[in-house]
Amino acid sequence: MSHGPEPQSVDDERERRRARRHRAAGAMFAVGIVLLFVASWAFPEGLIHVARASAGEYAIPMSTRGWVTAIFGPIALVASGVLLFGGFWIRQRNKEAVSHEDRALDEAWGDETFTDYNPQDYR
């Protein structure tokens, strides 16, 4: 009589959730990049429209495009930052678990990326 899920099924479910969070974070990161490109166009143009509309006696009334870029530019900039940082943070927190092979390689070679080259070791 078992009183809970088998260990293998728990590990499989945990791995599926980790992979799903990893994919969702990747999508957040991709949307953040696209919004950053949109903001790089909309934010400066919105500032130009606001500056022209507030130029005192030489003011030019805001057009629809001016209103859209003045409102959407800062929103896109902030949203892109939130999505980029959030997506990166979630992806970093949901990395693949360290396998037995990774541990064995770290034990054999150390966990440094590169080892120092010493030509005397090969003589």
Residue, then its C-alpha position, 0 to 999 in steps of 0.5 A: m500500500s503506497h501513501g503517495p506518488e512514486p519518487q520517479s513520478v514526482d521528479d517527472e512532474r517537478e521537471r515538467r513544471r521547471a521546463r514550463r516555467h523556463r519556457a514561460a520566462g523565455a517568452m517573457f524575455a522575448v516580449g520584453i526585447v520586442l517592447l524594448f525595440v518599440a520603446s526605443w522608437a516611441f519614447p523619444e518620438g513621444l518626448i519630441h511631440v510633448a516638447r513641441a506641444s509645450a513650446g509656449e507661443y510656438a506650440i504645435p497641438m498634439s496629434t493622435r500620433g503624438w498622444v499615442t507615442a507620448i503615452f505608450g513610449p514610457i509604458a513600453l519602456v517600463a514594461s520591457g524592463v519588468l519583463l526582461f528582468g523578470g524573465f531573466w530572473i525566472r530563467q536563472r532560478n529554474k535551471e536544470a538540476v545538476s546531474h551525476e555526470d556534471r558532479a563527476l566531471d566537476e570532481a575530476w576537473g574542478d568547477e572552473t571553466f578553464t584550467d591553467y595550461n602547463p606544458q610540463d604536465y604533458r611531458 
